[in-house]
Structure formats: structure tokens, C-alpha cells
Amino acid sequence: MKRTPQPTKTHTGSKAAEHQKRQSPGIAVDIESCVSKAGIGVKNPRSASPVMRDLDCQN
Amino acid sequence: MGYAWLFFSPASKRVAALGRRQGEEATRDQLAALLKISGDTPHSAYRKKQIGFINTTDCLLSCVYCFNNGGATRNYLHPDIAINVLNEFTADGDFDQLVVKFFGGEPTLNMELIQKVVGFLEDRGVPASYHIVTAGYVAKRDIEWMVEKRFVFTISLDGDHDVQRFQRPLAVAAEGLMSPEHSLAYIAGAGASCKVRMTVTNVNVDRLPQHVAYLHNLGAEIIHIEPVTLAGRATHGVGRPNAEYFSQKLLEAIDEGARLGVQVINSSYMNLLQQEGHYCSAGKDHIVVGARGEISLCYEVADECAPYASRMLVGQYSHQTRKIEYHATTGACNAQHYLSPACVTCISASACGGGCPSRNLADTGDIYNQGGYFCQITREVFPSVLIRIAVAAGILPEFNHHQGDNHETHAPTYQDTHRQ
């Protein structure tokens, strides 16, 4: 039976974290990639949302 | 393994989780490599200018805490003044994007101004984005027009129906206008960019997470929560929740937001990804035009009657020259940065930037002194936000928030930064 080629596995997600854990004393991540999942809204000039891109003051 | 250390780099904007022993034994070089601290400060090539218009001091509401005493006067900014100031402000063309904000009072009471400003900039091909801060009592045709022009909306809504009607009562009949709740639902349904601005007093602080859920049901995906500023009408009447209780409820609201897919903004951490060490852009390629042509650095100081006008009003539009005449002594707002010795070892310092200059003046009388209230909120909330980000990223295990918020912060000291 012909087998469908499987995609090459790369160090992504938790595997990348495991790899990093073996190479260094801890695990680090970019804050920018996790804020929205945490329910956090921050000013971010690179955001796709104009609300976040132009957020400037408490108003 | 239970992690015991969370390291944060304001330079690289990364957090790192380490076990107790690893955290204590990690060398400076190891931490720098882990956090990818290169010593290079990235600068954005994107150049932005901002101009705000106080369309009118008039308002349909009589909010119990309005810092501008909205509706007490009925000054309307003339479109000719706005256009002439715009001409002068944008003459150098030295920007990639012009951010235009309409504020009040209730800015939609002066739709003529909004439409003329948008038309002026469109005719000249100026790359601009438009923001409006509204109470949400707006005619449907006006909302439709602004949605079509891709406006970014901020709707002030403090929570459920009872809270809203108590804190933000109508002063006049709003016949033929959509309610704030309907406006929010319409704008969100149309796919326009919007956030809800929620002001917190002793009246609505207890049920902050429930109010987040209520607003989410109306379509809100971004909610900006701030405690009331003790200025204007707020100096009497509704009280401000104490800092510790507000912080606790804010964190509960963030957790509810994370569950619902809502992003919660608060000034204690909103500059987390910024490096300027400034709270806001006041005084830096940013002016606010008052309803009588006053040139201010801040939306909260819109005319000479404001208690700290001498620090924020930097000029006045002249009907004779049709140009801005700047005062000889300008405001000190652009020098805003953290100066207190206690700030040097504060983990939140880069994001806090010394706090909101206007709130500082209202709270302490000193533009540079944040005072105890907002400083306490920042110190309580900021580390807990970092923990939540690390949990969301999967580098910290799930935790009981009530226990997890019992952290100790430890900003870098000389010994830390020089350990080998």
C-alpha cells in the first residue's frame, strides 16, 4: 500500500518549549503573542486592531 | 516541576519561567540569552501625528463623575477653526498616518465638524484614521456614515442597565437616537473597530466581571476599564473604590475576559509593549483643539476653566492670523517620566511611565507625582498580568488565581545585573 508522505515534524508549540527547556535553565516567550489569550489589551503599533494600534491614553 | 521565578524583560518584551533553584543560580548571560536581550532598542519607522478635537462642551448626559462638567456649557468648535488648525498641524507632511480623534462633551452633537474634517482630509489625500469617543446616543444615519468611513469607536458604557442609568443619566430627551447598548450592538455587528470605556466607581466595582460579560453579550470584544478620575463632578458624589479592591476586581474581570475572548485594557499595563517610558503621547506630535480654539496637550484639560490649565494649555487659535499662537511658557507634560527613587526598582516602571499627567495633577497637584492610589494599582496588577500571560503561553502551569496573585516582585538591582 502506498503511504502518504507525512509532513516533516518541526519544533513548534510545546515541542519547541521542550527543546528550549533542555537547552536552557527555563522557558521564555514573546509577550506580544500571548496577551490576547490572557484577556489582556495593550497598546501595540503592530496590531491589526486600530483600537490597540492607536491606544494612547486612559480615554 | 513547579516554577518559582518569572523573569520579565522590558527591553525584549519577553517573560521567562524558571524553577526555584534555576532562577537563583542562573547567570546574567543565561538570562540575557533566554530573554533575548540584545542591547539594541528596536525603533518603529512608522511616524504618526495625532490631533484631537473637542467638538463641543455640550452633552446629552449628566454623568455623575464627568471630569469636564459636560453639558454645563454649550460651546461648539467651528469647522473653520478645525480646518485651519489641521492645515497648520499637517503642513510639514512629516508623518505616515494622521490619527484624528473626536471628543466632547458629546462629539456627535457636532456632526457638521466631523463631516467637514473628514471631507477636507479625503480631498487632500491625507492618510488618516478617525476615532470617536461617544456616549452612544447617536442617530442611526450618523453611525452608518461613520461605519462607512471606517471610524474607530469608543463607547462609554459602565455596565448593565441599572449602573448605566445611575452613573450616566440622560439630561435631555434622546428621541430618535439609538441607545448606547443598541449603538454598540450595531457597530460590533457591522464589523467596525470599537472598544467600550468603562468607568469604575463604588457603585459598579463589586460586579466588574459580570459587567464584562454583559458588555460582551452586546458585542464588545475590547473593554477599557479605569477607576474614576476625581475631578469635575466626581469630586463629590460617587466614590472611588480603594486601590486594593479595584485591583482584585480588575483581575477578576481580566480572567472573565480571557474566558469570553474579550481583551481588557487598563492603564497599569496598557504600555507593556512600549519602551518610551512615557505614559502617553501628550506633547509629542499630538495636540488637542478645544471647543473655543484652545490648544491643549490633553483631552482632560479642554479650556482655561480646568484647574490645571496653566500646565496643559499651550496655545490659542487666533481669528486674526488664522493660526495657532503658542504661549511663551508651554506645558511641562512632554517631560513626563518616572522620577521617584522608588520607581527605579519597580518592575512596572517602563510601562507605567510615571502615570497619567492629568490624573497626577488631580490626585497630588504634581504632574510628576502619581501618588499612592494609581501606583498601588500598578504594583498590584502589573505582576499578576505577567503571570497570566505566562500561563496563557503555557510556560507556567494553571494556578489558583487567588493564590497565584500572592507574588513578590523583585526588580533588577545592581547585584542582579552584575552577577556572573
Chai-1 contact restraints between the chains, C-beta under 6 A:
chainA,res_idxA,chainB,res_idxB,connection_type,confidence,min_distance_angstrom,max_distance_angstrom,comment,restraint_id
A,S24,B,L34,contact,1.0,0.0,6.0,A-B,restraint_1
A,P25,B,L18,contact,1.0,0.0,6.0,A-B,restraint_2
A,P25,B,Q22,contact,1.0,0.0,6.0,A-B,restraint_3
A,P25,B,A26,contact,1.0,0.0,6.0,A-B,restraint_4
A,P25,B,Q30,contact,1.0,0.0,6.0,A-B,restraint_5
A,G26,B,A16,contact,1.0,0.0,6.0,A-B,restraint_6
A,G26,B,A17,contact,1.0,0.0,6.0,A-B,restraint_7
A,G26,B,L18,contact,1.0,0.0,6.0,A-B,restraint_8
A,G26,B,Q22,contact,1.0,0.0,6.0,A-B,restraint_9
A,G26,B,L34,contact,1.0,0.0,6.0,A-B,restraint_10
A,I27,B,A17,contact,1.0,0.0,6.0,A-B,restraint_11
A,I27,B,I395,contact,1.0,0.0,6.0,A-B,restraint_12
A,A28,B,R14,contact,1.0,0.0,6.0,A-B,restraint_13
A,A28,B,A16,contact,1.0,0.0,6.0,A-B,restraint_14
A,A28,B,L34,contact,1.0,0.0,6.0,A-B,restraint_15
A,A28,B,L35,contact,1.0,0.0,6.0,A-B,restraint_16
A,V29,B,A393,contact,1.0,0.0,6.0,A-B,restraint_17
A,V29,B,I395,contact,1.0,0.0,6.0,A-B,restraint_18
A,D30,B,R14,contact,1.0,0.0,6.0,A-B,restraint_19
A,I31,B,K13,contact,1.0,0.0,6.0,A-B,restraint_20
A,I31,B,I389,contact,1.0,0.0,6.0,A-B,restraint_21
A,C34,B,I389,contact,1.0,0.0,6.0,A-B,restraint_22
A,C34,B,A392,contact,1.0,0.0,6.0,A-B,restraint_23
A,C34,B,A393,contact,1.0,0.0,6.0,A-B,restraint_24
A,S36,B,Q263,contact,1.0,0.0,6.0,A-B,restraint_25
A,K37,B,A392,contact,1.0,0.0,6.0,A-B,restraint_26
A,A38,B,A258,contact,1.0,0.0,6.0,A-B,restraint_27
A,A38,B,R388,contact,1.0,0.0,6.0,A-B,restraint_28
A,A38,B,I389,contact,1.0,0.0,6.0,A-B,restraint_29
A,A38,B,A392,contact,1.0,0.0,6.0,A-B,restraint_30
A,G39,B,I254,contact,1.0,0.0,6.0,A-B,restraint_31
A,G39,B,G257,contact,1.0,0.0,6.0,A-B,restraint_32
A,G39,B,A258,contact,1.0,0.0,6.0,A-B,restraint_33
A,G39,B,V264,contact,1.0,0.0,6.0,A-B,restraint_34
A,I40,B,V385,contact,1.0,0.0,6.0,A-B,restraint_35
A,G41,B,I222,contact,1.0,0.0,6.0,A-B,restraint_36
A,G41,B,Q263,contact,1.0,0.0,6.0,A-B,restraint_37
A,G41,B,V264,contact,1.0,0.0,6.0,A-B,restraint_38
A,G41,B,I265,contact,1.0,0.0,6.0,A-B,restraint_39
A,V42,B,M270,contact,1.0,0.0,6.0,A-B,restraint_40
A,V42,B,L272,contact,1.0,0.0,6.0,A-B,restraint_41
A,V42,B,L273,contact,1.0,0.0,6.0,A-B,restraint_42
A,K43,B,M270,contact,1.0,0.0,6.0,A-B,restraint_43
A,K43,B,N271,contact,1.0,0.0,6.0,A-B,restraint_44
A,N44,B,L273,contact,1.0,0.0,6.0,A-B,restraint_45
A,P45,B,S44,contact,1.0,0.0,6.0,A-B,restraint_46
A,P45,B,Y46,contact,1.0,0.0,6.0,A-B,restraint_47
A,P50,B,S129,contact,1.0,0.0,6.0,A-B,restraint_48
A,P50,B,V152,contact,1.0,0.0,6.0,A-B,restraint_49
A,P50,B,S193,contact,1.0,0.0,6.0,A-B,restraint_50
A,V51,B,V152,contact,1.0,0.0,6.0,A-B,restraint_51
A,V51,B,S193,contact,1.0,0.0,6.0,A-B,restraint_52
A,V51,B,K195,contact,1.0,0.0,6.0,A-B,restraint_53
A,V51,B,I222,contact,1.0,0.0,6.0,A-B,restraint_54
A,D54,B,V99,contact,1.0,0.0,6.0,A-B,restraint_55
A,D56,B,C280,contact,1.0,0.0,6.0,A-B,restraint_56
A,D56,B,S281,contact,1.0,0.0,6.0,A-B,restraint_57
A,C57,B,C280,contact,1.0,0.0,6.0,A-B,restraint_58
A,Q58,B,E226,contact,1.0,0.0,6.0,A-B,restraint_59
A,Q58,B,S267,contact,1.0,0.0,6.0,A-B,restraint_60
A,Q58,B,C356,contact,1.0,0.0,6.0,A-B,restraint_61
A,N59,B,Y299,contact,1.0,0.0,6.0,A-B,restraint_62
